[in-house]
Amino acid sequence: MSIKPNISVIGGGSWATAIVKILSNNVNTIHWWVRSAETADFINKYQHNPHYLSDVSIDLEK
């Protein structure tokens, strides 16, 4: 039996975005903190970071 951990990521740059993308396939919950509320709202609405790796879609439905 495999237990998937809950993970937190702080930052909204390219590295954090890439890490969140990779982890989204392997963990139950990711808590992602970014500096700007507008960026967080954009990510929640459109499922990608508007400033870094903007063509990478992030699965927020987990």
C-alpha positions as a LaTeX table, in Angstrom:
\begin{tabular}{lrrr}
\hline
Residue & $x$ (\AA) & $y$ (\AA) & $z$ (\AA) \\
\hline
Met1 & 0.00 & 0.00 & 0.00 \\
Ser2 & 1.41 & 3.35 & $-1.06$ \\
Ile3 & 0.69 & 6.47 & 0.97 \\
Lys4 & 0.79 & 9.72 & $-0.96$ \\
Pro5 & 2.05 & 12.62 & 1.18 \\
Asn6 & 0.75 & 16.18 & 1.37 \\
Ile7 & 3.33 & 18.71 & 0.15 \\
Ser8 & 3.78 & 22.49 & 0.44 \\
Val9 & 5.60 & 24.62 & $-2.14$ \\
Ile10 & 6.52 & 28.25 & $-1.47$ \\
Gly11 & 7.20 & 30.45 & $-4.48$ \\
Gly12 & 5.73 & 31.11 & $-7.89$ \\
Gly13 & 8.80 & 31.05 & $-10.11$ \\
Ser14 & 9.75 & 28.58 & $-12.81$ \\
Trp15 & 11.28 & 26.07 & $-10.38$ \\
Ala16 & 8.25 & 26.09 & $-8.08$ \\
Thr17 & 5.89 & 25.79 & $-11.05$ \\
Ala18 & 7.85 & 22.82 & $-12.42$ \\
Ile19 & 7.92 & 21.14 & $-9.01$ \\
Val20 & 4.16 & 21.62 & $-8.56$ \\
Lys21 & 3.55 & 20.16 & $-12.03$ \\
Ile22 & 5.64 & 17.07 & $-11.28$ \\
Leu23 & 4.23 & 16.59 & $-7.80$ \\
Ser24 & 0.62 & 17.03 & $-8.95$ \\
Asn25 & 0.83 & 13.55 & $-10.48$ \\
Asn26 & 2.25 & 11.94 & $-7.35$ \\
Val27 & 0.73 & 13.42 & $-4.20$ \\
Asn28 & $-2.76$ & 13.86 & $-2.78$ \\
Thr29 & $-2.53$ & 17.52 & $-1.81$ \\
Ile30 & $-0.19$ & 20.36 & $-2.72$ \\
His31 & $-0.36$ & 23.62 & $-0.81$ \\
Trp32 & 1.16 & 26.21 & $-3.15$ \\
Trp33 & 1.90 & 29.71 & $-1.87$ \\
Val34 & 2.71 & 32.50 & $-4.31$ \\
Arg35 & 3.45 & 36.15 & $-3.50$ \\
Ser36 & 0.62 & 37.79 & $-5.42$ \\
Ala37 & $-3.08$ & 37.18 & $-4.82$ \\
Glu38 & $-3.69$ & 38.01 & $-8.48$ \\
Thr39 & $-1.29$ & 35.26 & $-9.56$ \\
Ala40 & $-2.97$ & 32.78 & $-7.22$ \\
Asp41 & $-6.40$ & 33.72 & $-8.58$ \\
Phe42 & $-5.14$ & 33.34 & $-12.17$ \\
Ile43 & $-3.64$ & 29.92 & $-11.42$ \\
Asn44 & $-6.87$ & 28.75 & $-9.79$ \\
Lys45 & $-8.98$ & 30.00 & $-12.70$ \\
Tyr46 & $-6.84$ & 29.00 & $-15.71$ \\
Gln47 & $-4.69$ & 26.17 & $-14.22$ \\
His48 & $-1.34$ & 27.58 & $-15.27$ \\
Asn49 & 1.14 & 30.18 & $-14.04$ \\
Pro50 & 0.87 & 33.36 & $-16.16$ \\
His51 & 4.49 & 34.40 & $-15.56$ \\
Tyr52 & 6.53 & 31.17 & $-15.65$ \\
Leu53 & 6.09 & 28.04 & $-17.76$ \\
Ser54 & 2.80 & 29.51 & $-18.93$ \\
Asp55 & 2.20 & 26.71 & $-21.43$ \\
Val56 & 2.32 & 24.03 & $-18.69$ \\
Ser57 & $-1.10$ & 23.03 & $-17.40$ \\
Ile58 & $-1.45$ & 22.08 & $-13.73$ \\
Asp59 & $-4.11$ & 19.65 & $-12.55$ \\
Leu60 & $-5.92$ & 21.40 & $-9.69$ \\
Glu61 & $-8.74$ & 18.88 & $-9.43$ \\
Lys62 & $-6.94$ & 16.53 & $-7.02$ \\
\hline
\end{tabular}
